Amino acid sequence: MESNFLAHGTNLLAGLILGIASMTTQATTIQENSVTVKYQKVQVNDVKVFYREAGDPKNPTVLLLHGFPTSSFMYRNLIPVLATKYHVVAPDLPGFGFTEAPDRAHFDYKFANLAKVMDGFTQALGLKKYAVQVFDYGAPVGLRLALLHPERVTAIITQNGNAYEEGLGDAWDPIKKYWKEPSNQNREALRQ
């Protein structure tokens, strides 16, 4: 089991590196191979989640979690490359891209809650096993998914994703202050 896990993770990482390194040359080839990317939405509790999906669902699944301030759009060139060997699913987190942005009065925008929505998302799609690729904000969300259901996560691929608060650095101090006290004054301090 462990060697299978490592082999799958190594192959997936190699595919990601190959895809990222050759996006400009692969884009034309992928279009010629007519990889179809589906754009869909699914209801997860009170949030309608938008996602991009490509590849054969019988293949191993790769869940791509984007960062701030992007969306699944950041993976638009990578999805067709990976879809030749993998089932690729790239959702927009709540409040990003085409996923609904619930009112803050009724939705708590914390990583734990974003992870709950993404957990519901993976369940709504019936994803039993998946490798998760995390970037930026996607890291604390994806790592929480791995903690919630370690039996589902076959690999974790990280791209500039912090697993600890200290990794945020001093530049995040005004944002942390707003997180602790979401006042108008602290919000306005972030506008610059």
N, C-alpha and C positions, 0 to 999 in steps of 0.2 A: 504494500500500500504506500509506504513512504517513498520508495523508489519511483513508483508510478506518479505520485504527487510531484516529486522533484523533476521528473522527466517532463510532465505536463507544464509545470511552471517554467522550466528552462526553455521549452519550445515556445511557450507563449511570450516570454520575455524576448527571445530571439525574433519572434514575429513582430513584436512591438518595435524593437530597435530597427529591424529591417524596414518596417512600414514608415517610421518617423524619418529614417535616413534617406529613404527613396521616394518620399511623397510626390515630388515634382515629376519624377519619371514614371511612377506607378499610376498616377491619376489618369493619364491617357489610356494605359493598358486596362485599367479597371473599367473605365467607361466602355471600352471595346468589348470587354467580357460581360458587360451589362449586368453588373451587380445591382440589385434593386434594394434601395433603402426605403423602408416604410416609415411614415410619420403618423404616430397614433397617440391617443390619449386614453387613460384608464382612471376610473374613480377610485381613490384610496381614502376611505373615511370621508372627510369634508374637503379634500383637495383633489382636483382633476390634474393628473400628472401627464405631461407630454413626454414622449420618448421617440427615439430613432431606433430602428431595428433592422438588421440585415443578417444574411447568412442562414444556413440550415439549422433549425432548432435541434436536430439530431446530433450536431457537433457540440463540442464543449462550449459553454457560454462564457463570454467575457462581459462583465458589467463595468461600464466606463462612467466614473463619477467626476464631474467637472469641478472647477474652482471658482473663486470670486474674481471678477464680476462676470464671468463667462456663462456659458450654457453648453448643452450637448453639441452646439454648433462648432465648438472648438475641435471636435473630433471628426468633422465632416470629411477630411481627407484620409484619416486613419480607418474609419469604419469600413469603407470598401476594400481596403487592403486586408484587414483582419477577416472580413466576411468570406474570403475565399477558403478559409480553413476553420473559422469559428462562427458561432452564433453570437452576434454582437448586439448588446442592448445599452443604449445611452440615454438615461432620463435627464430631464431638467429638474433641479432641486426646487422645492417650493419657493416662490418669489423670484425665480430666475427663468430666462428664456420664455417658453410658451406655457410653462406650468403656472397654474393660478398662484396669485399672491394674496393669501388670505389676510384679512384685517388683523392687525397686531392685537386688537382688543380680544380676539378669539383664537389666535394662533401664536404660540410661544416659539419664536425663531431662535431656538437653541439647537446645538448640534445633536443633542439627545433626541429632540423632537423630530429634527430632519431625518435622523436615522430611523425613527419609528415609522415615518412616512415611507422611506425607502424600503424598510422591511415589509411593510404592507404592499408596496409596489412589487417587490420580488415575489411575494405570495400571490398577488393578483395575477401575475404573469405565469405562475406555476414554475418558477425557477428553483429547482431542487438543489442544484450544484452550480457554482460559478466561480470564476476567477474575478477578482475585483481590481481594477486599475484606478488609483486615486490620485488626485491632483489638488493641492491647496485645500479649499473647504471640503472637497470630497474625501480628504484623508480622515478627519475626525468622524465623518459620517460612515465611511467604509470600514474603518477600524471598529466602530461600534457594531456594525453589522456582523463583523467577524466574531466579536465577543458575544453577541446575541445568539448566533448560530454557527459555531466553528465547524460543525459537520457539513455545512453547505459551501464553505469557502475553500476552493481548491488551491488558490494562489493569491498572493497580494503583490501587486506591482505598484510602486509608489514613484511619483514624479513630483518632487518638491512638496512633499506632504509632511507636516509636523505631527508628531504623535504626543507632543507635550507642550504645555502653555509657554514654557520658557523659550521655546523655539520661535515664538512670535516676535521677540525683540522689543526695544524701546519705542519704535515707530508705532506700535499698536497701543501705546498707553492711552491716547485719547479715546480710542475705540473701546478699550477695556473699561474706561471710566464711564462711557455711555452705557455699556452692558450692565454695569453695576447700578447706575442711576440714569435711566432713560428720560432725562429732562429735556425740554426745548433748548436750554442753554448748552447742554452737552452735545445735543444733535447739531446745533448750529456751529459748534466748534469743529465739527467734522467736515463741513462744507468746503473748506479750503483744500 
